Amino acid sequence: MEAIRWEDSALYLLDQTRLPAAEDWLRYTDYRQVAKAIQTMVVRGAPAIGITAAYAMVLAAQENACKGDFPAAMSRAKAVLAASRPTAVNLFWALDRMENLWLSAGPDLPRLEEEARAIHREDVLMNEAMGRAGAELVPQGARILTHCNAGALATGGYGTALGVIRAAHAQGKVSMVYADETRPLLQGARLTAYELVRDRIPVTLICDDMAGYLMAQGKVDLVVVGCDRMAANGDFANKIGTYSLAVLAKYHGIPFYTALPSSTIDRSIPNGGHIPVEQRGGEEVTGFAGVPTGPVDVQTWNPAFDVTPHELLTAVITERGVLRPPFDRELAGLVHN
């Protein structure tokens, strides 16, 4: 399964706002349109956003290669893309990587395209590696709870948290995956359940507020989620609702893991208090798919992410292996170059 394609000098994105009702691929040739696609969550998931932004910079280079002051034009394009979503650090990492190339090589379109393709390929390889590492933590007959979507749709392919689940399933270890629906945009229901059903991995969809009772019933052996940004001490941001699951898992003595590529580690910030948390529009809370679910004039609060303290983490799964506390020391050597 894939959500991003680069073909004939154009970017194609699987419209994730339409899944699972329709599988529509949208074609982009303008980086500004790509920025809007990121903002409106046509594409989402930290690694996928980074890959998409890298290809968008190729589109910007195509537009500006023959114009004067190429670096300034590219910097403006970078700023537009950087403003699309503030929390996922892979966006900024990928933009910086592309910037390093255009500043040194100028409007070399083949090299810029190859760099974006390399970011895409590397992500898939990292996902597969963390899947292998994480599968070692999964007991035989495991019942796994996950939140939001950290699968092939959120990455270059295979997935982070779902990569662990895919690898464990391939080893015959997975008895059941419980997928939180993930309000307000239902990424767990629309995307994670969709991926697992397609891959014939056993999945049960639950409402977000059922997770605690599910744990109390003894039906969860571990929790594994994705990550949009991890601070130097191991605090991490993920889809809103992750923090609640971590607290519940701690209370019930259930291992709680996050899976992430090293490009998601932000060593520039010491802890989770420095992670910018995106605030989204209230219409996502008061309705869904154009159908009102609450009074249109009610006040809303809609953070897209929450921050989970590292003390609630059992381990961090990366492409370079499984990290255990103390996370600040273990993470120090894992900054992605």
Secondary structure, DSSP 8 states (H G I E B T S, - for coil): --SEEEETTEEEEE-TTSTTT---EEEE--HHHHHHHHHTTSS-SHHHHHHHHHHHHHHHHHHHTTSS-HHHHHHHHHHHHHTS-SS-HHHHHHHHHHHHHHHHH-S-HHHHHHHHHHHHHHHHHHHHHHHHHHHTT--TTEEEEE-S--BGGGSSSSBSHHHHHHHHHHTT-EEEEEEE--TTTTHIIIIIHHHHHHTT--EEEE-GGGHHHHHHTT--SEEEE--SEEETTS-EEEETTHHHHHHHHHHHT--EEEE--GGGEETTSSSGGGS---B--THHHHEETTEE-S-TTS----BSEEEE-GGG-SEEEETTEEE-SSHHHHHHT----
